[in-house]
């Protein structure tokens, strides 16, 4: 569930272009920029313009599925453009309580990790760890309509 943009949310400030952050991509749905503390050769964040606190606020519905799909497509496009030499990429979300900012953000990583120990931050630990974007999309994919036979 989305809430109004928060003046205290740094990502809301970035999305509204109220900071000096260099924007890599911007459209009506998302904004992308470099992570302030990169963990890989390239480490970008893609955030929704609308304030959505965490992955726990997303639901199995077309709007949320479409948003996360778009976030992933933007992240993939940016990494393929800016790090074509890399052969391994990761895309995903930290889940509460391990998320650092309460504004939904997709981590887009062109590997290897730098330094290598930073891979620990991106371990998949079930309901607490790093949630791969594709796994989240599986959870959000709307169910097909039930057609009753008369």
N, C-alpha and C positions, 0 to 999 in steps of 0.2 A: 504494500500500500504506500503510495507516494504521499509525501507531506510537503508543505510549503518550504521553499528555499530558506535556509537558515543563515543569518548573517555571521554566525560563529562557525559555520562549516567551511573549512578551507576549500573543499572541492566545489561547493556551491559558488564560492567566490571565483574560483578558476573557471567554472562553467559560464559564469556571467562576465568573464573577462575583466574582473576587477583586480587582478594581480598582474605581476610582470612575467608570469609563467609563459614560456613559449608554447604555443598551441600547434600541434602537429596535424590535427584534423578537427574540423568543427562542422556540424550540420544541425538540423532542427532537433535531433534526438540525442546526440552524443558529442563529447569533446575528448580528445586524446592529447597526452603530453608525456614527457619523460618522467620516470619515477625519480624523486629527489634523492633516493638512496639506492641506486641500481644494484641488482643482484646478478646481472648477466651482461653479456656483450652489448645487448640492447635490452632495455627494460622500460616498457611503456605502460601507461595506465589508460584505460578507456572508461569513461564515466558517463552515466546518463545526465542530461541537462536537468531533468527533473530529480528532485531529492528523494531517493529511495534508500533507506538506512542500510540494509544488508540483504544477503541472499535469502534470509529467513522471511523477508517481506514479499518475496515473489510467490506467485501462485500458478497453478496449472491452468493457464488461460492464454488465449491468442496474443494479447497485448504484451505480456511478459515474455513469452516465447519469442515473439518478433523482436523485442528490444534486445534480449541476450544474443539472438542470432545476429542482429546488426552490430552489436558491440564486438562479437567475435570476428565478423567479416572485416570490420575496420581494423582491428588489431592484426589480423592476418595480412591484410593489404599493406599496412605500414611496415611490418617486419620483413615481408618479402621485398618491399621497395628499399628499405634501409639496411638490411642485413642479408642480402642474397647469398653471401658466402656461407652462411650458417645452414646446417642440415637438420638441426633439431630445434624445435620450438615448443613452448608450453604456454597454455592459456588457461587461466582459472581464477578462482576467488578464494580468499581466506574467509572462513566461517567464524561467527562469534563463538567464543570470546577472543579468537586469535586475529581478528581484523584490526587494523590500526586506525582506520578512520570510518566513522559511521555514515558513509555515503558509498553506495554500491560502486565497486571498481573492479574491472577485469585486469589482471596482471598478464602482460604479453611479454614473453621472455624468449630471446634468441640466445640459445645456449652455445658455449658452456657458461656455467655460473662463474662469477668473479667477485670475490675469491671463491674457491670451490666449496668451502664450508657453508656458504649461503644456501646450498641446496636443502639444508635442514629446514629452512623456512617454508619450503614448498613440498613437504611430505604429505601424502594422502593418509590421514589418520581417521578414517571413518567420518563421523559427524562433527569432528572437531578440526580436522586438518584442511589442507588445500583441496578445494573441490574443482576438478577439471571442468572446463566449460562444457564439453560434450556430455558429461554426466549430469550437469545441471539442466542442459537442454532436454535430456531424456526425462527428467523429473517434471519439466514444465510443459512438455509437448501436450497440447490439448487432445483429449480423447475424441475419437470419431463419434459423430452423433449416432445414437441408437435408433435403428429403424425397426419399428414394430410391424409385425405381419398381421394383417387383418383378415 
